Amino acid sequence: MPPLRVRPRRGRTRSRRQSLAALRAALRYPRRIMDSERSVISSRVTLVRFFRGFARVSSAAALFVTTALLAPPLALAEPSSADKETARNLMKEGDAKFATRDYAGALKAYQAAHAIMQVPSTGLPLAKAQIERGLLVEARDTLLQVSRHPKDANEPAAFAKAREEAAELAQKLTTRIPSLVIVVDGASSDAAVVAVDGASIPAAALSAPRKVNPGSHTITASASGFHPASTTVNVKEGANEKVTIKLVPADGSKPPPAPAAQTIEGGGKIRIESAANEGNVFIDGRAVGATPLEVPVTAGVHEVEIQYPGGSREKRQATVAAGKTERVEFRPSPMDEVARHRKGLHFGGSFSPAMAVYTEGGAVMFGAAAGFVMNIGITPMFDFRTGGTLTVMHRFIEDPRYQVTQVSVVVPAMLRVNWSPWFSSAAGLSAGFVADLQQDPVLFGASVGPEWSLISMCAGDRRQYEISFNQGLRFGHARNDFHQSVTFTYLSLD
C-alpha cells in the first residue's frame, strides 16, 4: 500500500510566505533607514560645501572690490612720440617769447606743453610765466605741484633740479602773495553771500584772510532783506588789506543807486591803455582796475595814475567832455622791468683782471680779483651793492729785490645809478686789509679809499650779466696805490 502523503493547507502556506516576506522586510528596514539617513547626510554635506564655496567666492569678490577701491588710480598713459615732439616745440616757443618778455605768449605756450607732459621740467617754466603775469596764487599752486611730483629712480636729472627749484621758489613766493580780510557790516556774515571777482567765499571761510593776486579786485556782498553792495580795492604785492563792505536794509525805501557801469549822465569816459605791461589804474585816487579798461567819469578834469608791478608810477591829467571818450596811453619805462627783477636782495659773483701802481711811483703790478656780490634794489634807478673782493697783484721786474706780491681783501659799499636797463654808474668806498709780501719785513695793514665805475653795461633778464670799468684809490699802512680793472659780474635775479 503506498504511503500516505499529507498536503499542507493552502492557507497555512500563504501565512508562512507572508511571514517570511514580513521577516525579510523587517530585516531590510534598517538598511533603508540607513540609506535614507545617508542620503540626508549627503544632502547636508552638499549644502555645507555649497555655502562654504559661496562664502569663499563672496570673500574673494569682496577682497577684489576692496582692493580695486583702495588701489591708487592707474597712471596716465605715456605721452606718444607726437605728443612729446609737440611739447618740445611748445617749450621752445615759450622760451623764445619769455626771453623777449612776451609773457602772455610764453604763458600760453607753457600751459599747452604742461597739459601734455605734466612733468616738473614743464611745470617750472609755467610757474615762472605765471609770476611774470602777476598770477602769484596760480604760480605757487603750480610750484607746489611740481615740488610734490612723484620721484622715479630712472627720471632725468632735470626733474630733480626742477623739483628742488620749485620748492625754493614756492617758499619765496609765500611772502609776496597779498591777502584780503573782508568784514561785512550791517548783516550777519552767515547770511551774507560774498564774492571776490565773481568767486563766492564760503561763510565759514569769510573771517580768514583770502589770498589774492596783486592788483585790483571787486568785492560784492548781498543778503536777504538788504540791498547788494560792491567795492573795489587795489592790493599791493605782499600787503594784507582789510575791507569793510556795508549792507543797507531794504526796508521799502528807494535802493541806493548802483555804481555806473556804462555811462554817467552829463559825463564821458576815459580809455586807459598801456603799450607793454598791464598796470593798476587809479582815477582821482580811486582804484578802478587794470589796463586796458574804459571808465565812465563826470565831465571835467581828472587825474589818472598807473602803477606797474615794478613799483614805478606815472600820472596824467585828462579833460573829459560830456558824451566824449578821452584816451590816455601810458608807455612804461624799460626801467620798470629792471625794477621788477632787481627789487629786493640778490646775490652773484665777479671776476676781473686788474692792474695797479703805487702812488709814489714804480713799476706797474698786474693780477686778478674775484669776489661775491650782494645787490639790494632800492628803486628802479638806484641799487646798493656790497660784497667781498680778494685781489692778488704782482710786480714783474728782473731784479728780484724789487718784485712785490700784493694781497688785499676789501669790502666795497657802492651806490649804483641805473641810467637805463643797459647802462649804469656807481661810486662808493672800500675798506679792508692789504699786505705787500716779499718785503723784509712784510708790510701789511688796513686800507680804505674811494671806488667808482663810470660805466657798466648790463644784459639779461632773470640773470644779469655786467661788464664794468672800475677805478679806485687805496690808502693804508702798507702802500698807497691807484688801481683799475675790467670786472665781469653775474647776478641771479630769481
C-alpha positions in Angstrom: 0.0 0.0 0.0 1.5 3.2 -1.0 2.4 5.6 1.8 0.1 8.4 2.5 1.1 12.0 1.6 -0.4 14.8 3.6 -0.8 18.0 1.6 -0.4 21.1 3.6 -3.3 23.5 3.6 -3.1 26.5 1.3 -4.0 29.0 3.9 -1.1 28.0 6.2 1.3 28.2 3.2 0.3 31.7 2.4 0.6 32.7 6.0 4.1 31.2 6.2 5.1 33.0 3.0 3.7 36.3 4.3 5.6 35.8 7.5 8.8 35.2 5.7 8.2 38.3 3.5 7.5 40.3 6.6 10.6 39.0 8.2 12.7 39.9 5.1 11.1 43.4 5.0 11.8 43.8 8.7 15.4 42.8 8.1 15.7 45.3 5.1 14.1 48.2 7.0 17.3 49.3 8.9 19.1 49.4 5.6 16.5 51.7 4.2 16.7 53.8 7.3 20.5 53.9 6.9 20.3 54.6 3.2 17.8 57.4 3.9 20.0 58.9 6.6 23.0 58.6 4.4 21.0 60.5 1.7 20.1 63.2 4.2 23.6 63.4 5.5 24.9 63.5 1.9 22.5 66.3 1.1 23.6 68.2 4.2 27.2 67.8 3.3 26.5 69.1 -0.2 24.7 72.1 1.1 27.5 72.8 3.6 30.1 72.5 0.7 27.9 74.8 -1.4 27.7 77.5 1.2 31.4 77.2 2.0 32.2 77.6 -1.7 29.8 80.6 -2.0 31.4 82.1 1.1 34.9 81.7 -0.5 33.7 83.3 -3.7 32.0 86.1 -1.9 35.1 86.7 0.2 37.3 86.7 -2.9 34.9 89.1 -4.7 34.8 91.4 -1.6 38.6 91.4 -1.5 38.8 92.2 -5.1 36.3 95.0 -4.9 38.0 96.5 -1.8 41.4 96.2 -3.4 40.1 97.9 -6.5 38.6 100.7 -4.5 41.6 101.3 -2.3 44.3 100.8 -5.0 45.7 104.0 -6.5 44.4 105.1 -9.9 46.2 103.8 -12.9 48.9 106.0 -14.1 48.2 108.2 -17.0 49.1 106.9 -20.4 52.6 107.7 -21.5 52.6 110.6 -24.0 53.1 109.4 -27.5 56.1 110.5 -29.7 53.9 113.0 -31.4 52.8 114.4 -28.0 56.4 114.7 -26.9 57.5 116.4 -30.1 54.6 118.9 -29.9 55.5 119.7 -26.3 59.2 120.3 -27.2 58.2 122.8 -29.9 55.8 124.5 -27.4 58.6 124.8 -24.8 60.9 126.3 -27.4 58.2 128.8 -28.4 57.6 129.6 -24.8 61.3 130.1 -24.1 61.7 132.4 -27.1 58.7 134.5 -26.0 59.8 134.6 -22.4 63.2 135.9 -23.5 61.6 138.8 -25.4 59.3 139.5 -22.4 56.2 138.4 -24.2 55.0 136.8 -21.0 51.4 136.3 -22.2 52.5 134.3 -25.2 55.0 132.4 -23.1 52.3 131.5 -20.6 50.0 130.2 -23.3 52.8 128.0 -24.8 53.9 126.7 -21.4 50.4 125.8 -20.4 49.9 123.8 -23.6 53.2 121.9 -23.1 52.5 121.2 -19.4 49.0 119.9 -20.3 50.6 117.3 -22.5 53.6 116.3 -20.4 52.7 117.0 -16.7 56.3 116.8 -15.6 58.5 119.1 -13.4 60.5 120.4 -16.4 57.3 121.8 -18.0 55.6 122.9 -14.8 58.5 125.1 -13.5 58.6 127.4 -16.6 54.8 127.6 -16.5 55.0 128.9 -12.9 57.7 131.5 -13.8 55.5 132.8 -16.6 52.6 133.0 -14.2 54.7 135.0 -11.8 55.6 137.5 -14.6 51.9 137.9 -15.4 51.2 138.7 -11.7 49.4 135.4 -11.2 51.1 134.7 -7.9 48.4 132.5 -6.4 48.3 130.2 -9.5 52.1 130.2 -9.7 52.5 129.0 -6.2 49.9 126.2 -6.8 51.9 125.1 -9.9 55.2 125.2 -8.0 53.8 123.0 -5.2 52.5 120.5 -7.7 56.0 120.4 -9.3 57.7 120.0 -5.9 55.4 117.1 -5.0 55.7 115.3 -8.3 56.4 111.6 -7.5 60.1 110.7 -7.8 61.2 108.0 -10.2 64.5 106.1 -9.9 65.1 106.5 -13.7 63.9 110.1 -14.0 66.2 112.7 -15.7 68.3 114.9 -13.5 66.3 117.9 -14.8 63.3 116.6 -13.0 65.0 116.6 -9.6 66.6 120.0 -10.3 63.2 121.5 -11.3 61.5 119.9 -8.2 64.1 121.4 -5.9 64.0 124.9 -7.6 60.2 124.8 -7.5 60.2 124.1 -3.7 62.5 127.1 -3.1 60.6 129.4 -5.4 57.3 128.4 -3.7 58.7 129.3 -0.3 59.9 132.7 -1.6 56.6 133.4 -3.2 54.7 133.0 0.1 55.5 136.4 1.4 54.7 138.1 -1.9 51.1 136.9 -2.2 48.8 139.6 -0.7 45.6 138.8 1.3 42.2 140.3 1.9 40.2 140.3 5.2 36.6 141.0 4.4 34.2 142.4 7.0 30.5 142.6 6.3 28.8 145.4 8.2 25.0 145.6 8.6 24.2 141.9 8.2 25.3 138.7 9.7 28.3 137.1 7.9 26.5 133.8 8.0 23.6 135.3 6.0 25.7 137.3 3.6 26.8 136.0 0.2 30.3 137.4 -0.5 32.3 137.1 -3.7 35.7 138.3 -4.8 35.9 138.9 -8.6 32.8 136.7 -9.0 34.2 133.7 -7.0 31.9 133.0 -3.9 33.5 132.7 -0.5 32.1 130.1 1.9 30.6 131.7 5.0 32.9 129.6 7.3 36.0 131.0 5.5 34.9 134.6 5.4 36.8 135.6 8.5 40.0 134.1 7.3 42.5 136.1 5.1 41.8 135.3 1.5 44.9 135.1 -0.7 44.6 137.1 -4.0 46.9 138.3 -6.7 48.3 141.8 -6.6 46.1 144.3 -8.4 42.5 145.5 -8.5 39.7 143.3 -7.1 36.0 143.8 -6.9 34.2 142.6 -3.8 30.4 142.1 -3.8 28.0 141.2 -1.0 24.3 140.5 -0.7 21.9 139.2 1.8 18.2 138.6 2.1 16.5 141.9 3.1 19.5 144.0 2.1 20.5 146.0 -0.9 23.5 144.4 -2.7 26.8 146.3 -2.3 30.1 146.3 -4.0 33.5 147.9 -3.7 36.9 147.8 -5.5 40.2 147.6 -3.7 43.7 147.7 -5.1 46.1 145.3 -3.3 49.9 145.7 -3.4 52.3 142.8 -3.5 52.8 141.3 -0.1 50.1 143.5 1.6 47.4 142.5 4.0 44.3 144.6 3.3 41.1 144.8 5.5 38.0 145.7 3.5 34.7 146.6 5.1 31.6 146.3 2.9 28.3 147.7 4.3 24.9 146.3 3.5 21.9 148.6 3.7 18.5 147.2 4.8 15.8 147.1 2.0 13.0 148.5 4.2 10.9 149.7 1.3 13.0 152.8 0.7 14.4 153.5 -2.7 17.6 151.4 -3.2 20.8 153.2 -3.4 21.9 153.9 -6.9 24.1 151.2 -8.4 27.6 152.1 -9.5 27.6 153.4 -13.0 28.8 150.7 -15.4 28.3 152.2 -18.8 27.6 156.0 -18.7 27.2 158.9 -16.3 24.6 161.4 -17.2 26.3 164.5 -18.5 29.7 162.8 -18.3 32.0 160.9 -20.6 34.6 158.1 -20.4 38.3 157.7 -20.0 40.0 154.9 -22.0 43.3 153.9 -20.3 45.9 151.8 -22.2 49.4 150.6 -21.6 51.6 149.8 -24.5 53.6 147.0 -23.0 52.7 145.8 -19.5 49.5 145.8 -17.6 49.2 148.3 -14.7 46.8 149.1 -11.9 44.9 152.3 -12.7 43.7 155.0 -10.2 41.4 157.8 -11.2 41.3 160.7 -8.7 42.9 158.4 -6.2 40.3 155.6 -6.6 41.3 152.2 -7.9 39.3 151.3 -11.0 41.1 148.2 -12.3 44.0 147.1 -14.6 44.7 148.2 -18.1 43.3 148.2 -20.7 39.9 149.5 -19.4 37.3 152.1 -20.1 35.8 154.0 -17.1 32.8 156.3 -17.0 33.5 159.7 -15.3 31.9 163.0 -14.9 32.8 165.8 -17.3 35.9 167.8 -16.3 39.5 167.3 -15.3 40.6 164.0 -13.8 43.9 162.8 -12.5 44.8 159.4 -14.0 47.6 157.3 -12.3 49.0 154.0 -13.3 51.2 151.7 -11.1 53.3 149.0 -12.7 54.3 145.7 -10.9 57.9 147.0 -10.6 56.6 149.8 -8.4 57.0 152.8 -10.7 54.1 155.2 -11.2 53.0 157.6 -13.9 50.4 160.4 -13.7 48.5 162.2 -16.4 45.6 164.7 -16.4 42.7 164.0 -18.7 40.0 166.6 -19.6 36.7 164.8 -20.4 33.9 166.5 -22.4 30.3 165.4 -22.0 29.5 162.5 -24.2 33.1 162.0 -25.3 35.8 159.4 -24.6 39.3 160.6 -23.7 42.1 158.2 -24.5 45.1 158.1 -22.1 48.0 155.9 -23.2 50.9 155.1 -20.9 54.2 153.9 -22.1 56.1 152.2 -19.2 59.7 152.9 -18.9 62.0 149.9 -19.5 63.4 150.6 -16.1 60.2 149.2 -14.6 61.2 145.8 -15.9 64.6 146.2 -14.3 63.0 147.2 -11.0 60.7 144.1 -11.1 63.8 141.9 -11.2 66.3 143.9 -9.1 63.8 144.6 -6.3 65.0 143.1 -3.1 68.2 141.2 -2.2 70.1 139.3 -4.8 73.5 137.6 -4.9 76.1 136.9 -7.6 79.8 136.7 -8.3 82.5 138.7 -10.0 85.9 138.3 -11.6 88.3 140.9 -13.1 91.8 141.2 -14.5 93.4 144.2 -12.7 96.4 146.4 -12.6 97.7 148.8 -10.0 100.6 151.3 -9.4 101.9 152.8 -6.3 101.2 156.5 -6.0 104.9 157.2 -5.1 105.9 155.6 -8.4 107.3 152.3 -9.6 106.6 149.6 -12.0 103.0 148.6 -12.7 101.6 145.5 -11.0 99.3 143.0 -12.7 96.9 140.5 -11.2 93.3 139.5 -10.8 90.4 139.8 -8.4 87.4 137.7 -7.5 84.6 138.0 -5.1 80.9 137.7 -4.2 78.3 140.4 -4.8 75.2 141.3 -2.8 72.8 143.7 -4.6 69.9 145.5 -3.0 67.4 147.0 -5.3 66.1 150.2 -3.8 64.2 152.0 -6.6 64.1 151.5 -10.4 67.0 154.0 -10.6 69.1 153.2 -7.5 70.8 150.0 -6.2 73.1 149.4 -3.3 75.9 146.9 -3.8 78.4 145.4 -1.5 80.2 142.0 -1.0 83.8 141.0 -0.7 86.8 141.0 -3.0 90.1 139.2 -2.9 92.8 140.7 -5.1 96.3 139.3 -5.8 98.8 141.6 -7.7 102.5 141.1 -8.6 105.2 143.4 -9.9 107.0 141.7 -12.7 110.6 143.0 -12.9 114.0 141.4 -13.5 115.5 142.5 -10.2 114.0 140.1 -7.6 114.7 142.6 -4.8 112.0 144.9 -6.2 109.5 142.2 -7.0 106.3 142.6 -4.9 103.3 140.4 -4.4 100.3 142.3 -3.0 97.3 140.6 -1.5 94.2 142.6 -0.4 90.8 141.7 1.0 88.3 144.6 0.9 84.6 145.1 1.3 83.1 147.7 -1.1 80.0 149.7 -0.5 78.7 151.4 -3.6 75.6 153.2 -4.7 74.6 152.4 -8.3 72.7 154.7 -10.6 70.8 152.9 -13.4 70.5 155.3 -16.3 68.7 152.7 -18.4 68.2 149.0 -18.3 71.6 148.6 -20.1 73.8 151.3 -18.6 74.7 152.3 -15.0 77.4 154.1 -13.0 78.5 153.6 -9.4 80.5 155.2 -6.7 81.4 154.4 -3.0 84.1 153.3 -0.6 86.1 150.2 0.0 87.8 149.1 3.2 89.8 146.1 4.3 93.4 144.8 4.7 96.3 144.8 2.3 99.7 143.1 2.6 102.9 143.5 0.5 104.7 140.2 0.6 108.3 139.6 -0.3 109.3 142.6 1.7 111.6 142.4 4.7 109.7 143.0 6.9 106.3 142.3 5.3 104.2 145.4 5.0 100.6 145.0 6.0 97.7 147.0 7.5 94.3 148.5 7.0 93.3 150.1 3.7 90.5 152.4 2.7 89.7 154.5 -0.3 87.1 155.6 -2.9 85.9 153.3 -5.7 84.0 154.3 -8.8 82.7 152.9 -12.0 82.0 155.4 -14.8 80.2 153.0 -17.0 78.7 149.5 -16.6 76.9 147.6 -19.4 74.2 145.1 -18.4 72.3 142.4 -20.3 69.9 139.6 -19.4 66.6 139.3 -17.7 66.3 136.8 -14.8 70.1 136.5 -14.9 72.1 139.7 -15.2 75.5 139.9 -16.9 77.6 143.0 -16.4 80.8 144.3 -17.6 82.2 147.4 -15.8 85.3 149.6 -15.9 86.3 150.3 -12.3 88.9 152.6 -10.7 89.9 153.4 -7.2 92.5 154.6 -4.7 93.6 152.8 -1.6 95.3 154.5 1.3 96.8 152.3 4.1 99.6 151.4 6.4 101.3 149.4 3.7 101.2 151.4 0.5 99.0 153.9 -1.3 98.0 152.8 -4.8 95.8 153.5 -7.7 94.1 150.6 -9.4 91.7 149.8 -12.2 90.1 146.7 -13.6 87.6 145.4 -16.0 85.0 143.5 -13.9 82.7 140.8 -15.1 79.7 140.3 -12.8 77.0 137.6 -12.8 73.8 138.4 -10.8 71.0 136.0 -10.1 67.7 137.9 -10.0 65.4 135.0 -9.0 
